[in-house]
Amino acid sequence: YNINSSQAQIILLNDSNISMYYKTFFHVQDWRVNKTTITNGSIPDMYGKTLTPKEDVWKVEIMERTCACAGIKPIYVIEGYVSTETGEVFNVSTKKVSETSYNASTCASTTCH
């Protein structure tokens, strides 16, 4: 791929809105999970419609717990889709959700608390 997974994360974090969200809510590296996976086929665009890019796309997820306390807590999430060929960002979103929404990738699933 022309764009590797690390570059896809950097491209996403360089978006001005994402950068501000990241600086505001992401403070503790140990509470964070970065996940970048290849997707192909249909992905959502910025307006909720479905796109089918010709190339593979990186799905970038950056999540951070709101605290290190025991139990399931809210997490901050950045999600975006980045072209593996051009670095084009197809979609990006931010949200605060219950950790159970991302249980397979976060501390809650590894019973560290």
N, C-alpha and C positions, 0 to 999 in steps of 0.2 A: 504494500500500500504506500502511496505517496505521503499520507498523513498517518503517523503511528498513534497509539492510544495516549501516550503522554502529550503529544502535540494537540490531540483533540481536546484534552482537558484544558490546556493552556488557551487554545482558541476560545473555548467556552468562557473561561474566566476573564478573558480580555473584553468581553461584551460589557459595555458600561453599566447596564442595569444589573447584570450578574455580579460584576466586580463590587458594586455598592452593597448588594445583598450579602455577598461573601464577607466583606469587611465588617459589616454590621453584626452578623450572627455566627460566624465561624471563628472560634477563638482557641480551641483546645484540640490539638492534633490527635491526642490519645482517644478522643471521643468521636473521631471522624472515620468514615469509610468512603474510599474512592473506588468506584466500580466502572469499568469501561468494557463494553462487549460489542461484538459485531452483530448487526442486524441486517437482514435483507428482506425485501418485500415491502409491505405497506407500513408507513409511519405517519403519525399525526403532524400536520403543519401548524403554523402559529395561530391559525384561525379555526382549528378543530376539524379541518377537512383531511382527507387521506391523500398522501403522496406515495408514489412508487418510484423512487430514484433508480436510475440505471445502474449506479454503482452501489457497493456495500456502504453501510453507514455505521459510524461509531455511536452507540448509545452511552452517554456519559451520565453517571449518577454520582453526586457528591452529597453525602449525608453526615450530619453531626448531631449527636444527642444534646439535649438542652442542659443536662446535668449528669453527674456520675453517680447519682443516688440509686438505690435499689429499685427494681421494678420497671415496668414499661412506662416510658415517658415520651413526650413529644420530641420529634426530631425536625431539624431544618433540612430541606432537600432542594438541590439544584439538579434539574434534568435537562438534557439537551441532546440533539442529534447532529452529528458532524460528518460531512462527506469524507470518505477515506481517500478520495482522489484529489479534491480541490480545497477541502477545508471549509466549504460552505456550511453555514449553520442553518439547518432546516427548521428547527424548533427549539425553544428554550423555555423553561418554566421554573418558578420557585414556589415553595410552599412549606408550611409547617403542618405536619401530620403525626398521628400516633405511630409510635415505633412498630406496632404490630403490622402496619401497612408495608413495612420493609423488613419484617422479621427474619427472613432468610439471610440477610446481609449484615445485620447489626448485632450488637452486643446481646440483645435479648435472646437470640437464638443460640448463643454460645454459653449461656448461663454463667457469665462472669460476675453477675451480681447476685 
